[in-house]
Amino acid sequence: MRPTHPHSRTLRTARSAGLTALLAVACAAALAAAPTASAASMAEAAAPTATLTADVPVFARGAGMSVVAFGSLQIDDGTTVTCINNGSPSGASPRIIYATTYQVAAGTAYRVSAWESGNCDAYIPQWGARTQSLGGVTVTPSNADVADGVYRVTIP
């Protein structure tokens, strides 16, 4: 049998209560310091998306008397500019439907433009000139616009 001090039980109880209180304070401080998601970031995460499809002209008037032919689609979301030249065209002249795998989110503004060649807005050394745009539009899809999973843009 182990000798015990007559007050050891009350000391253990007091020490245990003190540790419990310290742990509760530490947990409360950790929870208060933990980052929380803002309403804006939660809305972005919850924004529905759809793939972008563009109704584009096959040909358009370029600089001077030139005629330019569609070759790529440029999408600017305000943060990143993306050039798509591997979409799936369907239809025939004078307009085609150009399906892409690019995802657009409801509530985000996009500048969508059609370009000659497969390089979007670029300098082509062989031509000695920049590529030309066939036109573009700025759009902001709504939740209803992307509800069926495909968002269609028409470039005049």
SVG drawing of the C-alpha trace seen along z (x, -y; Angstrom):
<svg xmlns="http://www.w3.org/2000/svg" viewBox="-33 -50 42 52">
<polyline fill="none" stroke="black" stroke-width="0.4" points="0.0,0.0 1.2,-3.4 1.4,-6.1 -0.9,-9.0 -1.0,-12.5 -4.3,-13.4 -4.6,-16.4 -3.5,-14.5 -7.0,-14.0 -7.9,-17.7 -4.5,-18.6 -5.2,-16.2 -8.8,-17.6 -7.5,-21.2 -4.7,-20.3 -7.2,-18.5 -9.6,-21.5 -6.8,-23.9 -5.7,-21.9 -9.2,-21.6 -9.7,-25.4 -6.3,-26.0 -7.3,-23.6 -10.7,-25.3 -9.0,-28.7 -6.5,-27.4 -9.2,-25.8 -11.3,-29.0 -8.3,-31.0 -7.5,-28.6 -11.1,-28.7 -11.2,-32.5 -8.0,-32.7 -9.1,-30.2 -9.8,-31.8 -13.4,-31.8 -14.7,-31.8 -16.0,-35.1 -19.4,-35.4 -17.8,-36.3 -15.5,-33.3 -18.4,-31.0 -20.5,-32.5 -17.6,-32.0 -17.3,-28.4 -21.0,-27.9 -21.4,-29.7 -22.7,-27.3 -20.6,-26.8 -21.1,-25.8 -19.0,-25.1 -18.6,-28.0 -20.0,-27.7 -19.6,-30.6 -21.6,-31.4 -19.0,-33.1 -18.6,-34.4 -16.5,-32.3 -15.3,-35.4 -15.2,-39.1 -13.8,-42.3 -10.3,-43.0 -8.1,-46.0 -8.4,-47.8 -10.0,-45.5 -8.8,-42.3 -11.1,-39.4 -10.1,-37.4 -11.1,-33.9 -11.9,-32.6 -9.2,-30.5 -9.3,-30.9 -11.4,-32.2 -9.9,-34.5 -11.5,-34.7 -10.5,-37.3 -12.0,-36.9 -10.3,-39.9 -7.5,-37.8 -6.4,-35.4 -6.5,-35.6 -7.0,-32.2 -6.6,-31.4 -8.6,-28.4 -7.8,-26.9 -8.8,-23.3 -12.6,-23.7 -15.1,-21.7 -16.6,-23.7 -20.0,-22.7 -22.2,-24.3 -21.3,-26.1 -20.5,-29.5 -21.4,-32.3 -21.5,-31.3 -20.3,-28.3 -20.9,-27.1 -17.6,-26.7 -17.8,-24.4 -15.1,-24.5 -14.3,-22.9 -13.8,-26.3 -15.8,-26.7 -17.6,-30.0 -19.1,-30.8 -22.3,-32.7 -21.6,-36.2 -18.2,-36.6 -17.6,-39.0 -15.9,-37.6 -14.6,-39.3 -15.0,-36.8 -13.5,-37.5 -12.9,-35.7 -9.5,-35.9 -8.0,-34.9 -5.4,-32.2 -4.9,-29.8 -2.9,-32.3 -5.5,-34.9 -4.0,-38.4 -0.4,-37.7 2.3,-39.0 2.9,-36.6 6.4,-37.1 5.6,-35.5 2.8,-38.0 4.8,-40.9 1.6,-41.9 -0.6,-41.2 -3.6,-38.9 -7.0,-40.6 -10.2,-40.2 -13.4,-39.2 -15.3,-40.9 -16.1,-40.2 -18.6,-40.7 -18.5,-41.2 -20.9,-39.0 -21.8,-38.1 -23.7,-34.9 -26.4,-34.5 -27.3,-31.4 -30.2,-30.8 -27.8,-31.2 -25.6,-28.4 -28.3,-26.1 -28.3,-23.6 -24.5,-23.3 -23.8,-25.1 -23.4,-28.9 -23.7,-30.2 -22.2,-33.5 -23.0,-35.2 -20.2,-37.3 -21.8,-39.7"/>
</svg>
